[in-house]
Amino acid sequence: MMHTNRAGASKLLKQCSLPLTGVNCVKKIVTNLAVLEIREGKFHLLERAPGVSVEEIKKATEGDMIIPANVPEMILA
């Protein structure tokens, strides 16, 4: 999934603007920038894509995000 739309706006929002069909069914999100887990209504940053900084991810994420001290880079095989 792309982290942002074509205009550069975040797809990871504070609140969903579309009709909900399954509440709390998504637990993990993988985008072109990062891997995030949803816990207690917040995005928890788990990994970042190769060459992507934590700052880039922060700028591209509208929703509340928990960022650990060390965010490892994804290992792509």
Backbone atoms as SQL, in Angstrom:
CREATE TABLE atoms (id INTEGER PRIMARY KEY, chain TEXT, resi INTEGER, resn TEXT, atom TEXT, x REAL, y REAL, z REAL);
INSERT INTO atoms VALUES
  (1, 'A', 1, 'MET', 'N', 0.848, -1.171, 0.000),
  (2, 'A', 1, 'MET', 'CA', 0.000, 0.000, 0.000),
  (3, 'A', 1, 'MET', 'C', 0.893, 1.233, 0.000),
  (4, 'A', 2, 'MET', 'N', 0.447, 2.247, -0.689),
  (5, 'A', 2, 'MET', 'CA', 1.163, 3.528, -0.664),
  (6, 'A', 2, 'MET', 'C', 0.799, 4.263, 0.624),
  (7, 'A', 3, 'HIS', 'N', 1.776, 4.870, 1.258),
  (8, 'A', 3, 'HIS', 'CA', 1.594, 5.574, 2.527),
  (9, 'A', 3, 'HIS', 'C', 0.785, 6.868, 2.334),
  (10, 'A', 4, 'THR', 'N', 0.932, 7.469, 1.142),
  (11, 'A', 4, 'THR', 'CA', 0.232, 8.719, 0.835),
  (12, 'A', 4, 'THR', 'C', -0.547, 8.569, -0.468),
  (13, 'A', 5, 'ASN', 'N', -1.487, 9.492, -0.704),
  (14, 'A', 5, 'ASN', 'CA', -2.228, 9.474, -1.963),
  (15, 'A', 5, 'ASN', 'C', -1.438, 10.220, -3.037),
  (16, 'A', 6, 'ARG', 'N', -1.994, 10.346, -4.223),
  (17, 'A', 6, 'ARG', 'CA', -1.290, 10.994, -5.331),
  (18, 'A', 6, 'ARG', 'C', -0.950, 12.452, -5.047),
  (19, 'A', 7, 'ALA', 'N', -1.747, 13.100, -4.231),
  (20, 'A', 7, 'ALA', 'CA', -1.507, 14.504, -3.881),
  (21, 'A', 7, 'ALA', 'C', -0.496, 14.644, -2.743),
  (22, 'A', 8, 'GLY', 'N', -0.064, 13.516, -2.161),
  (23, 'A', 8, 'GLY', 'CA', 0.910, 13.548, -1.072),
  (24, 'A', 8, 'GLY', 'C', 0.295, 13.567, 0.314),
  (25, 'A', 9, 'ALA', 'N', -1.042, 13.491, 0.403),
  (26, 'A', 9, 'ALA', 'CA', -1.715, 13.474, 1.705),
  (27, 'A', 9, 'ALA', 'C', -1.666, 12.070, 2.302),
  (28, 'A', 10, 'SER', 'N', -1.565, 12.017, 3.606),
  (29, 'A', 10, 'SER', 'CA', -1.462, 10.743, 4.312),
  (30, 'A', 10, 'SER', 'C', -2.707, 9.888, 4.139),
  (31, 'A', 11, 'LYS', 'N', -2.511, 8.584, 4.007),
  (32, 'A', 11, 'LYS', 'CA', -3.611, 7.628, 4.022),
  (33, 'A', 11, 'LYS', 'C', -3.813, 7.070, 5.428),
  (34, 'A', 12, 'LEU', 'N', -2.857, 7.331, 6.324),
  (35, 'A', 12, 'LEU', 'CA', -2.934, 6.859, 7.706),
  (36, 'A', 12, 'LEU', 'C', -3.451, 8.008, 8.555),
  (37, 'A', 13, 'LEU', 'N', -4.756, 8.022, 8.740),
  (38, 'A', 13, 'LEU', 'CA', -5.452, 9.162, 9.328),
  (39, 'A', 13, 'LEU', 'C', -5.752, 8.980, 10.808),
  (40, 'A', 14, 'LYS', 'N', -6.067, 10.103, 11.455),
  (41, 'A', 14, 'LYS', 'CA', -6.493, 10.063, 12.860),
  (42, 'A', 14, 'LYS', 'C', -7.853, 9.393, 12.976),
  (43, 'A', 15, 'GLN', 'N', -8.701, 9.634, 11.965),
  (44, 'A', 15, 'GLN', 'CA', -10.047, 9.067, 11.984),
  (45, 'A', 15, 'GLN', 'C', -10.449, 8.710, 10.556),
  (46, 'A', 16, 'CYS', 'N', -11.093, 7.579, 10.390),
  (47, 'A', 16, 'CYS', 'CA', -11.514, 7.124, 9.066),
  (48, 'A', 16, 'CYS', 'C', -12.630, 8.016, 8.540),
  (49, 'A', 17, 'SER', 'N', -12.515, 8.395, 7.267),
  (50, 'A', 17, 'SER', 'CA', -13.529, 9.253, 6.658),
  (51, 'A', 17, 'SER', 'C', -14.496, 8.459, 5.773),
  (52, 'A', 18, 'LEU', 'N', -14.296, 7.168, 5.665),
  (53, 'A', 18, 'LEU', 'CA', -15.155, 6.294, 4.865),
  (54, 'A', 18, 'LEU', 'C', -16.057, 5.470, 5.772),
  (55, 'A', 19, 'PRO', 'N', -17.152, 4.929, 5.231),
  (56, 'A', 19, 'PRO', 'CA', -18.002, 4.056, 6.055),
  (57, 'A', 19, 'PRO', 'C', -17.204, 2.841, 6.541),
  (58, 'A', 20, 'LEU', 'N', -17.366, 2.497, 7.797),
  (59, 'A', 20, 'LEU', 'CA', -16.633, 1.368, 8.375),
  (60, 'A', 20, 'LEU', 'C', -17.402, 0.072, 8.173),
  (61, 'A', 21, 'THR', 'N', -16.708, -0.936, 7.673),
  (62, 'A', 21, 'THR', 'CA', -17.331, -2.245, 7.485),
  (63, 'A', 21, 'THR', 'C', -16.790, -3.272, 8.479),
  (64, 'A', 22, 'GLY', 'N', -15.618, -3.015, 9.004),
  (65, 'A', 22, 'GLY', 'CA', -15.021, -3.925, 9.983),
  (66, 'A', 22, 'GLY', 'C', -14.193, -3.130, 10.973),
  (67, 'A', 23, 'VAL', 'N', -14.740, -2.875, 12.140),
  (68, 'A', 23, 'VAL', 'CA', -14.047, -2.063, 13.140),
  (69, 'A', 23, 'VAL', 'C', -12.991, -2.907, 13.849),
  (70, 'A', 24, 'ASN', 'N', -11.792, -2.356, 13.979),
  (71, 'A', 24, 'ASN', 'CA', -10.673, -2.990, 14.682),
  (72, 'A', 24, 'ASN', 'C', -10.235, -4.322, 14.080),
  (73, 'A', 25, 'CYS', 'N', -10.432, -4.518, 12.774),
  (74, 'A', 25, 'CYS', 'CA', -10.002, -5.786, 12.169),
  (75, 'A', 25, 'CYS', 'C', -8.586, -5.690, 11.597),
  (76, 'A', 26, 'VAL', 'N', -8.088, -4.506, 11.342),
  (77, 'A', 26, 'VAL', 'CA', -6.727, -4.336, 10.827),
  (78, 'A', 26, 'VAL', 'C', -5.776, -4.158, 12.007),
  (79, 'A', 27, 'LYS', 'N', -4.758, -4.984, 12.062),
  (80, 'A', 27, 'LYS', 'CA', -3.786, -4.932, 13.167),
  (81, 'A', 27, 'LYS', 'C', -2.410, -4.464, 12.705),
  (82, 'A', 28, 'LYS', 'N', -2.083, -4.707, 11.427),
  (83, 'A', 28, 'LYS', 'CA', -0.760, -4.363, 10.916),
  (84, 'A', 28, 'LYS', 'C', -0.902, -3.772, 9.518),
  (85, 'A', 29, 'ILE', 'N', -0.087, -2.748, 9.235),
  (86, 'A', 29, 'ILE', 'CA', -0.111, -2.077, 7.941),
  (87, 'A', 29, 'ILE', 'C', 1.302, -2.069, 7.380),
  (88, 'A', 30, 'VAL', 'N', 1.425, -2.454, 6.114),
  (89, 'A', 30, 'VAL', 'CA', 2.707, -2.418, 5.413),
  (90, 'A', 30, 'VAL', 'C', 2.553, -1.447, 4.251),
  (91, 'A', 31, 'THR', 'N', 3.369, -0.389, 4.246),
  (92, 'A', 31, 'THR', 'CA', 3.321, 0.597, 3.176),
  (93, 'A', 31, 'THR', 'C', 4.674, 0.646, 2.472),
  (94, 'A', 32, 'ASN', 'N', 4.767, 1.523, 1.488),
  (95, 'A', 32, 'ASN', 'CA', 6.031, 1.696, 0.787),
  (96, 'A', 32, 'ASN', 'C', 7.084, 2.365, 1.674),
  (97, 'A', 33, 'LEU', 'N', 6.675, 2.914, 2.823),
  (98, 'A', 33, 'LEU', 'CA', 7.606, 3.585, 3.728),
  (99, 'A', 33, 'LEU', 'C', 7.904, 2.812, 5.005),
  (100, 'A', 34, 'ALA', 'N', 6.917, 2.050, 5.494),
  (101, 'A', 34, 'ALA', 'CA', 7.087, 1.469, 6.829),
  (102, 'A', 34, 'ALA', 'C', 6.157, 0.296, 7.091),
  (103, 'A', 35, 'VAL', 'N', 6.455, -0.390, 8.198),
  (104, 'A', 35, 'VAL', 'CA', 5.567, -1.401, 8.764),
  (105, 'A', 35, 'VAL', 'C', 5.097, -0.836, 10.097),
  (106, 'A', 36, 'LEU', 'N', 3.776, -0.781, 10.269),
  (107, 'A', 36, 'LEU', 'CA', 3.202, -0.232, 11.479),
  (108, 'A', 36, 'LEU', 'C', 2.177, -1.199, 12.049),
  (109, 'A', 37, 'GLU', 'N', 2.032, -1.193, 13.355),
  (110, 'A', 37, 'GLU', 'CA', 1.044, -2.004, 14.036),
  (111, 'A', 37, 'GLU', 'C', 0.064, -1.050, 14.710),
  (112, 'A', 38, 'ILE', 'N', -1.211, -1.398, 14.711),
  (113, 'A', 38, 'ILE', 'CA', -2.211, -0.551, 15.356),
  (114, 'A', 38, 'ILE', 'C', -2.523, -1.142, 16.723),
  (115, 'A', 39, 'ARG', 'N', -2.266, -0.349, 17.746),
  (116, 'A', 39, 'ARG', 'CA', -2.562, -0.751, 19.129),
  (117, 'A', 39, 'ARG', 'C', -3.142, 0.450, 19.851),
  (118, 'A', 40, 'GLU', 'N', -4.269, 0.238, 20.513),
  (119, 'A', 40, 'GLU', 'CA', -4.919, 1.280, 21.313),
  (120, 'A', 40, 'GLU', 'C', -5.140, 2.561, 20.509),
  (121, 'A', 41, 'GLY', 'N', -5.515, 2.394, 19.230),
  (122, 'A', 41, 'GLY', 'CA', -5.852, 3.532, 18.389),
  (123, 'A', 41, 'GLY', 'C', -4.676, 4.345, 17.882),
  (124, 'A', 42, 'LYS', 'N', -3.462, 3.831, 18.035),
  (125, 'A', 42, 'LYS', 'CA', -2.274, 4.548, 17.578),
  (126, 'A', 42, 'LYS', 'C', -1.432, 3.647, 16.686),
  (127, 'A', 43, 'PHE', 'N', -0.694, 4.271, 15.784),
  (128, 'A', 43, 'PHE', 'CA', 0.223, 3.555, 14.918),
  (129, 'A', 43, 'PHE', 'C', 1.549, 3.387, 15.648),
  (130, 'A', 44, 'HIS', 'N', 2.028, 2.163, 15.737),
  (131, 'A', 44, 'HIS', 'CA', 3.314, 1.877, 16.364),
  (132, 'A', 44, 'HIS', 'C', 4.290, 1.510, 15.250),
  (133, 'A', 45, 'LEU', 'N', 5.315, 2.332, 15.073),
  (134, 'A', 45, 'LEU', 'CA', 6.284, 2.125, 14.007),
  (135, 'A', 45, 'LEU', 'C', 7.185, 0.946, 14.357),
  (136, 'A', 46, 'LEU', 'N', 7.187, -0.079, 13.488),
  (137, 'A', 46, 'LEU', 'CA', 7.983, -1.286, 13.726),
  (138, 'A', 46, 'LEU', 'C', 9.256, -1.314, 12.888),
  (139, 'A', 47, 'GLU', 'N', 9.120, -0.965, 11.601),
  (140, 'A', 47, 'GLU', 'CA', 10.265, -0.992, 10.688),
  (141, 'A', 47, 'GLU', 'C', 10.102, 0.115, 9.658),
  (142, 'A', 48, 'ARG', 'N', 11.219, 0.509, 9.083),
  (143, 'A', 48, 'ARG', 'CA', 11.182, 1.512, 8.014),
  (144, 'A', 48, 'ARG', 'C', 11.779, 0.896, 6.763),
  (145, 'A', 49, 'ALA', 'N', 11.318, 1.364, 5.614),
  (146, 'A', 49, 'ALA', 'CA', 11.811, 0.859, 4.340),
  (147, 'A', 49, 'ALA', 'C', 13.259, 1.288, 4.138),
  (148, 'A', 50, 'PRO', 'N', 14.026, 0.534, 3.360),
  (149, 'A', 50, 'PRO', 'CA', 15.423, 0.899, 3.098),
  (150, 'A', 50, 'PRO', 'C', 15.530, 2.327, 2.542),
  (151, 'A', 51, 'GLY', 'N', 16.403, 3.112, 3.154),
  (152, 'A', 51, 'GLY', 'CA', 16.644, 4.473, 2.712),
  (153, 'A', 51, 'GLY', 'C', 15.626, 5.497, 3.179),
  (154, 'A', 52, 'VAL', 'N', 14.616, 5.077, 3.940),
  (155, 'A', 52, 'VAL', 'CA', 13.576, 5.991, 4.429),
  (156, 'A', 52, 'VAL', 'C', 13.873, 6.360, 5.873),
  (157, 'A', 53, 'SER', 'N', 13.833, 7.651, 6.168),
  (158, 'A', 53, 'SER', 'CA', 14.105, 8.109, 7.538),
  (159, 'A', 53, 'SER', 'C', 12.818, 8.133, 8.359),
  (160, 'A', 54, 'VAL', 'N', 12.991, 8.124, 9.662),
  (161, 'A', 54, 'VAL', 'CA', 11.858, 8.229, 10.570),
  (162, 'A', 54, 'VAL', 'C', 11.144, 9.564, 10.343),
  (163, 'A', 55, 'GLU', 'N', 11.892, 10.617, 10.061),
  (164, 'A', 55, 'GLU', 'CA', 11.299, 11.932, 9.797),
  (165, 'A', 55, 'GLU', 'C', 10.368, 11.890, 8.589),
  (166, 'A', 56, 'GLU', 'N', 10.761, 11.200, 7.535),
  (167, 'A', 56, 'GLU', 'CA', 9.914, 11.067, 6.344),
  (168, 'A', 56, 'GLU', 'C', 8.603, 10.370, 6.691),
  (169, 'A', 57, 'ILE', 'N', 8.690, 9.346, 7.510),
  (170, 'A', 57, 'ILE', 'CA', 7.497, 8.597, 7.919),
  (171, 'A', 57, 'ILE', 'C', 6.600, 9.485, 8.776),
  (172, 'A', 58, 'LYS', 'N', 7.192, 10.233, 9.691),
  (173, 'A', 58, 'LYS', 'CA', 6.414, 11.144, 10.534),
  (174, 'A', 58, 'LYS', 'C', 5.657, 12.168, 9.697),
  (175, 'A', 59, 'LYS', 'N', 6.327, 12.737, 8.699),
  (176, 'A', 59, 'LYS', 'CA', 5.699, 13.746, 7.837),
  (177, 'A', 59, 'LYS', 'C', 4.565, 13.162, 7.004),
  (178, 'A', 60, 'ALA', 'N', 4.655, 11.873, 6.670),
  (179, 'A', 60, 'ALA', 'CA', 3.660, 11.237, 5.814),
  (180, 'A', 60, 'ALA', 'C', 2.525, 10.576, 6.590),
  (181, 'A', 61, 'THR', 'N', 2.538, 10.689, 7.923),
  (182, 'A', 61, 'THR', 'CA', 1.537, 10.034, 8.759),
  (183, 'A', 61, 'THR', 'C', 0.743, 11.070, 9.534),
  (184, 'A', 62, 'GLU', 'N', -0.573, 11.128, 9.262),
  (185, 'A', 62, 'GLU', 'CA', -1.431, 12.086, 9.974),
  (186, 'A', 62, 'GLU', 'C', -1.795, 11.583, 11.371),
  (187, 'A', 63, 'GLY', 'N', -2.066, 10.295, 11.490),
  (188, 'A', 63, 'GLY', 'CA', -2.503, 9.721, 12.760),
  (189, 'A', 63, 'GLY', 'C', -1.401, 9.736, 13.810),
  (190, 'A', 64, 'ASP', 'N', -1.816, 9.537, 15.063),
  (191, 'A', 64, 'ASP', 'CA', -0.862, 9.494, 16.172),
  (192, 'A', 64, 'ASP', 'C', 0.036, 8.273, 16.015),
  (193, 'A', 65, 'MET', 'N', 1.342, 8.505, 16.172),
  (194, 'A', 65, 'MET', 'CA', 2.301, 7.430, 15.964),
  (195, 'A', 65, 'MET', 'C', 3.260, 7.337, 17.144),
  (196, 'A', 66, 'ILE', 'N', 3.482, 6.122, 17.597),
  (197, 'A', 66, 'ILE', 'CA', 4.446, 5.834, 18.652),
  (198, 'A', 66, 'ILE', 'C', 5.735, 5.392, 17.966),
  (199, 'A', 67, 'ILE', 'N', 6.840, 6.079, 18.286),
  (200, 'A', 67, 'ILE', 'CA', 8.119, 5.802, 17.637),
  (201, 'A', 67, 'ILE', 'C', 9.133, 5.363, 18.689),
  (202, 'A', 68, 'PRO', 'N', 9.620, 4.134, 18.587),
  (203, 'A', 68, 'PRO', 'CA', 10.636, 3.681, 19.545),
  (204, 'A', 68, 'PRO', 'C', 11.971, 4.378, 19.287),
  (205, 'A', 69, 'ALA', 'N', 12.871, 4.261, 20.225),
  (206, 'A', 69, 'ALA', 'CA', 14.190, 4.902, 20.108),
  (207, 'A', 69, 'ALA', 'C', 14.972, 4.387, 18.897),
  (208, 'A', 70, 'ASN', 'N', 14.845, 3.091, 18.601),
  (209, 'A', 70, 'ASN', 'CA', 15.559, 2.505, 17.476),
  (210, 'A', 70, 'ASN', 'C', 14.537, 1.839, 16.545),
  (211, 'A', 71, 'VAL', 'N', 14.441, 2.330, 15.323),
  (212, 'A', 71, 'VAL', 'CA', 13.533, 1.745, 14.330),
  (213, 'A', 71, 'VAL', 'C', 14.396, 1.070, 13.265),
  (214, 'A', 72, 'PRO', 'N', 14.382, -0.268, 13.230),
  (215, 'A', 72, 'PRO', 'CA', 15.240, -0.970, 12.273),
  (216, 'A', 72, 'PRO', 'C', 14.758, -0.802, 10.833),
  (217, 'A', 73, 'GLU', 'N', 15.686, -0.923, 9.915),
  (218, 'A', 73, 'GLU', 'CA', 15.377, -0.887, 8.490),
  (219, 'A', 73, 'GLU', 'C', 14.935, -2.285, 8.074),
  (220, 'A', 74, 'MET', 'N', 13.918, -2.360, 7.209),
  (221, 'A', 74, 'MET', 'CA', 13.456, -3.661, 6.708),
  (222, 'A', 74, 'MET', 'C', 14.572, -4.380, 5.980),
  (223, 'A', 75, 'ILE', 'N', 14.590, -5.684, 6.113),
  (224, 'A', 75, 'ILE', 'CA', 15.534, -6.507, 5.366),
  (225, 'A', 75, 'ILE', 'C', 14.745, -7.143, 4.221),
  (226, 'A', 76, 'LEU', 'N', 15.084, -6.749, 3.003),
  (227, 'A', 76, 'LEU', 'CA', 14.391, -7.277, 1.828),
  (228, 'A', 76, 'LEU', 'C', 15.250, -8.358, 1.191),
  (229, 'A', 77, 'ALA', 'N', 14.667, -9.511, 1.029),
  (230, 'A', 77, 'ALA', 'CA', 15.423, -10.629, 0.455),
  (231, 'A', 77, 'ALA', 'C', 15.237, -10.711, -1.041);
